[in-house]
Amino acid sequence: MSDPAVRFAYIYRYTTAHANIVFDAIINNDQLKEIFDQENIKIACVGGGPGSDLLGIYKYVLAIDNAPSMMFYLLDREDAWSESWSEVDLMTKSSLSSSTTFRHIDVCDKESWQVHKKFLNSDLFTFVYFFSEIFSSRKEATGFFQNLFKNAKKQARFLYIDFIDSDIDQWFDSLTAEASLKTVWAGSPTFQLSNDEDKEALGKYYTKFDNPKLKASLSVRVMEK
């Protein structure tokens, strides 16, 4: 997605809905909400270049009292995504204390990810439609997740959101079972974007293009180490 037009299309079509899915997952799960009771937290968004994870978490913390100070690691193999979120900290600094660090990581390339270790100390790891994206390369990617689940700190939480697909779910479940992660919640909810969501921010693009994604059937897992 190095082409700016392709990145814009993805953000327009999917990011808003996916961000709201993340928001819904957090607000409906006590173990995820508990993370944000801390004063300082670290969040690793694996495959998080499109920003869905980041924006969904922002939406949640803007709705609570005493929002924590947050450090985000956006992990993606496409460097160009960093341009999309390079100034988000400046835009939110009046209401949130956060910092965003982009890390070039290709989970299918061990030389790419084995040098990065700081993100492993995160309190929350998110995988939003990422396992389906790399499913065809699961053999090459398995080592990354084995390393992540093994070296993540105790009581770290993991949020998995993806299409309903038994093969993808089975891959994720086998990896987390191998690492002895605890299943906090698992289900297949249906998502519908609220009519209250502000569409005016889309400006002329809302009339020029089709509607962004409005609903989805999901596979969701919340895990704890």
C-alpha positions as CSV (number, residue, x, y, z in Angstrom):
1,M,0.0,0.0,0.0
2,S,2.7,2.4,-0.8
3,D,0.4,4.3,-3.2
4,P,-1.2,7.2,-1.3
5,A,-4.5,6.7,-3.2
6,V,-4.7,3.1,-2.1
7,R,-4.0,4.0,1.5
8,F,-6.7,6.7,1.3
9,A,-9.2,4.2,-0.1
10,Y,-8.5,1.7,2.7
11,I,-8.8,4.3,5.4
12,Y,-12.0,5.7,3.9
13,R,-13.6,2.3,3.3
14,Y,-12.5,0.3,6.3
15,T,-10.7,2.1,9.0
16,T,-13.7,3.9,10.6
17,A,-15.7,0.6,10.9
18,H,-12.7,-1.3,12.2
19,A,-11.9,1.4,14.7
20,N,-15.5,1.2,16.0
21,I,-15.2,-2.6,16.2
22,V,-12.1,-2.2,18.4
23,F,-14.0,0.4,20.6
24,D,-16.9,-2.0,21.0
25,A,-14.6,-4.9,21.9
26,I,-13.0,-2.8,24.7
27,I,-16.2,-1.3,26.1
28,N,-17.9,-4.7,26.3
29,N,-15.0,-6.5,28.0
30,D,-14.0,-5.8,31.6
31,Q,-10.5,-7.3,31.2
32,L,-9.7,-5.0,28.4
33,K,-11.2,-1.9,30.2
34,E,-9.1,-2.8,33.2
35,I,-5.9,-2.1,31.2
36,F,-6.9,1.6,30.9
37,D,-7.1,2.0,34.7
38,Q,-3.3,2.2,34.8
39,E,-1.5,5.5,34.8
40,N,0.8,4.5,31.9
41,I,0.3,1.8,29.3
42,K,1.9,0.5,26.2
43,I,0.0,-0.9,23.2
44,A,1.4,-2.8,20.3
45,C,-0.8,-2.8,17.2
46,V,0.5,-5.7,15.1
47,G,-0.2,-5.0,11.4
48,G,-1.6,-1.7,12.7
49,G,-0.5,0.5,9.9
50,P,-4.0,1.4,8.8
51,G,-4.7,2.9,12.2
52,S,-7.9,1.0,13.1
53,D,-6.5,-0.2,16.4
54,L,-5.1,3.2,17.3
55,L,-8.3,5.1,16.5
56,G,-10.6,2.6,18.3
57,I,-8.5,2.9,21.4
58,Y,-8.5,6.7,21.2
59,K,-12.3,6.7,20.9
60,Y,-12.5,4.6,24.1
61,V,-10.1,6.7,26.2
62,L,-11.8,9.9,25.1
63,A,-15.0,8.6,26.7
64,I,-13.6,7.8,30.1
65,D,-12.3,9.8,33.0
66,N,-8.6,9.8,33.9
67,A,-7.3,8.5,30.6
68,P,-3.9,6.9,30.9
69,S,-0.7,8.1,29.2
70,M,-0.3,5.8,26.2
71,M,2.6,4.7,24.1
72,F,1.6,3.0,20.8
73,Y,3.8,0.8,18.7
74,L,2.4,0.5,15.2
75,L,4.0,-2.5,13.6
76,D,3.7,-2.9,9.9
77,R,5.9,-3.8,6.9
78,E,4.6,-0.9,4.8
79,D,6.6,2.2,5.8
80,A,4.3,4.5,4.0
81,W,1.6,4.0,6.7
82,S,3.7,6.1,9.0
83,E,2.8,9.2,7.0
84,S,-0.9,8.6,7.7
85,W,-0.4,8.8,11.5
86,S,2.8,10.8,11.9
87,E,0.9,13.9,13.3
88,V,-1.9,12.2,15.3
89,D,-0.1,12.9,18.6
90,L,-0.2,16.6,17.8
91,M,-3.9,16.5,16.9
92,T,-4.9,14.8,20.2
93,K,-2.4,16.4,22.6
94,S,-5.0,18.8,24.1
95,S,-7.2,15.9,25.3
96,L,-4.8,12.9,25.5
97,S,-1.3,12.1,26.5
98,S,0.0,9.7,23.9
99,S,3.0,8.9,21.7
100,T,3.1,6.9,18.5
101,T,6.1,5.0,17.3
102,F,6.1,3.2,13.9
103,R,8.2,0.1,13.5
104,H,8.9,-1.5,10.2
105,I,8.3,-5.2,10.8
106,D,7.6,-8.0,8.4
107,V,6.3,-10.9,10.4
108,C,7.3,-13.3,7.7
109,D,10.9,-12.2,7.8
110,K,12.8,-13.1,10.9
111,E,15.6,-10.7,10.2
112,S,13.0,-7.9,10.1
113,W,11.4,-8.6,13.5
114,Q,14.0,-10.3,15.7
115,V,15.8,-7.0,16.3
116,H,12.7,-5.3,17.8
117,K,12.1,-6.2,21.5
118,K,10.7,-3.1,23.3
119,F,7.2,-3.7,22.0
120,L,7.1,-7.1,23.7
121,N,6.7,-5.2,27.0
122,S,3.3,-3.9,26.0
123,D,0.2,-4.3,28.1
124,L,-2.1,-4.9,25.1
125,F,-1.5,-6.4,21.7
126,T,-4.0,-6.0,19.0
127,F,-4.5,-8.0,15.7
128,V,-7.3,-6.4,13.7
129,Y,-7.9,-8.4,10.5
130,F,-4.2,-9.2,10.4
131,F,-4.3,-13.0,10.7
132,S,-6.5,-13.2,7.6
133,E,-4.1,-10.9,5.8
134,I,-1.1,-13.1,6.3
135,F,-2.9,-16.5,6.4
136,S,-1.4,-17.6,3.1
137,S,2.0,-17.0,4.6
138,R,1.3,-18.6,8.0
139,K,4.2,-21.0,7.8
140,E,6.7,-18.1,7.5
141,A,4.8,-16.0,10.1
142,T,4.4,-18.6,12.8
143,G,7.8,-17.9,14.3
144,F,7.0,-14.3,14.9
145,F,3.9,-15.1,16.9
146,Q,5.6,-17.9,18.9
147,N,8.2,-15.4,19.9
148,L,5.7,-12.7,20.7
149,F,3.5,-15.0,22.9
150,K,6.5,-16.5,24.6
151,N,8.2,-13.2,25.5
152,A,5.2,-10.9,26.2
153,K,5.0,-10.0,29.8
154,K,2.8,-11.7,32.4
155,Q,-0.9,-10.5,32.4
156,A,-0.5,-8.9,28.9
157,R,-3.8,-9.0,27.0
158,F,-4.3,-9.8,23.4
159,L,-7.3,-8.7,21.2
160,Y,-7.9,-10.7,18.0
161,I,-10.6,-9.5,15.6
162,D,-11.1,-11.1,12.2
163,F,-13.4,-12.6,9.7
164,I,-15.4,-15.7,10.7
165,D,-13.2,-18.4,9.2
166,S,-12.5,-21.6,11.0
167,D,-9.1,-22.1,9.4
168,I,-7.9,-18.6,10.5
169,D,-9.4,-19.1,14.0
170,Q,-7.8,-22.5,14.3
171,W,-4.3,-21.1,13.5
172,F,-4.7,-18.3,16.1
173,D,-6.1,-20.8,18.7
174,S,-3.3,-23.3,18.1
175,L,-0.6,-20.6,18.6
176,T,-2.2,-19.2,21.8
177,A,-2.8,-22.8,23.1
178,E,0.9,-23.6,22.5
179,A,1.8,-20.5,24.6
180,S,-0.7,-21.5,27.3
181,L,-2.6,-18.2,27.0
182,K,-5.9,-18.0,28.8
183,T,-9.0,-17.4,26.9
184,V,-10.8,-14.5,28.5
185,W,-13.6,-14.3,26.0
186,A,-14.4,-15.7,22.6
187,G,-17.4,-15.2,20.3
188,S,-18.8,-14.3,17.0
189,P,-20.7,-11.0,17.4
190,T,-22.3,-8.9,14.6
191,F,-21.1,-5.3,14.2
192,Q,-23.3,-2.5,13.0
193,L,-21.9,1.0,12.7
194,S,-24.1,3.5,14.7
195,N,-26.2,6.1,12.8
196,D,-24.8,8.6,15.3
197,E,-21.4,8.4,13.8
198,D,-20.5,11.8,12.2
199,K,-20.3,11.6,8.4
200,E,-19.8,15.3,7.8
201,A,-16.0,14.8,8.4
202,L,-15.9,12.9,5.1
203,G,-16.9,16.0,3.3
204,K,-17.1,15.8,-0.5
205,Y,-15.9,12.2,-0.4
206,Y,-19.1,10.9,1.1
207,T,-21.1,11.9,-2.0
208,K,-18.3,11.0,-4.4
209,F,-17.7,7.4,-3.2
210,D,-19.8,4.5,-1.9
211,N,-20.5,4.3,1.8
212,P,-17.7,3.1,4.1
213,K,-18.1,-0.3,5.6
214,L,-21.1,-0.3,7.9
215,K,-21.5,-3.8,9.3
216,A,-19.6,-7.1,9.7
217,S,-19.8,-10.6,11.2
218,L,-16.8,-11.1,13.4
219,S,-14.6,-13.6,15.1
220,V,-13.2,-12.1,18.4
221,R,-10.8,-13.5,21.0
222,V,-9.6,-11.8,24.2
223,M,-6.6,-13.6,25.6
224,E,-4.4,-13.1,28.7
225,K,-0.9,-14.4,29.5
